[in-house]
């Protein structure tokens, strides 16, 4: 019996390499992992960044759909080495799959997974033979999802789905798949997986956005697939304390989520460099004008950390790794923050086998 199987049968996930005082977790799931899980997937330690200067107009916010299609095409072909889009996508998706496209709408409508990118992903899924009715664009909260005009950019028949039509509703979550832990003595200590993820999807394409996050440091591949697929996750941070260091990776490692998340297409057309994940101030938005593609969420999020850190340095703001109590406060000041950020969650996720922190190789493509 391997170590991961033992942990799941025991119902406890010990925190390998985690600092003393971090919470322990009880993971419950009847699902077994794939011998070759989607995270880190067939391209561990790799990511492709595709930049196109004309992809978005910072003044109007208009996005060039043709550029987006070409950026995704170049990115996935550069990742796989295939000459044709269909051959590249067929490495991850087959016509019999039921595919979830996990978007990020926590900053919507100002900052979210761009409809142009989500539409381009759905187009490619249909092109490799997946019927539109077997594709779902999904998010946790309906009040966020409905602010984004995804339907106008999707092939006819693609489903739009939100797990919580009313905030706090648990009906759309799977009672058989959850992570249990007590952070602050809260009444509800379980976070359950979206039922559609466990019972319907066979593959997931993760479409996060390049954003700083007040608690986690960054919102990238790992946080979007973890906090975006489980209930009752905001309880992990309170006052200045956050438990995102170990919670994000633990959620992302739960089966069947880990095995079914086969591709990440990160939206970097626009981003947030401070006071994320929302985008209430135009001052803290920026325009990397790029899309990142890969199967390894750790390698991609490590690159995201560098992008956010670079922007913050250019703006004269403190590092997201800063832990000084004097920098706690109202985040309308770029040198203040509500929490002690935990960008170390990305490196910690590597210890859970979700990807490579050391030795990652990033290729850059300029259109």
Helices and strands as residue ranges (DSSP letters): H 3-10, E 26-28, E 46-51, H 65-80, H 85-90, E 99-102, H 115-127, G 132-134, E 135-141, H 142-145, G 150-153, E 159-164, E 173-180, E 190-194, H 195-199, E 203-206, E 209-213, E 217-219, H 221-226, G 234-236, E 237-238, E 241-242, H 244-252, H 257-260, E 261-272, G 282-284, E 285-286, E 290-294, H 297-314, G 325-327, H 345-351, E 361-366
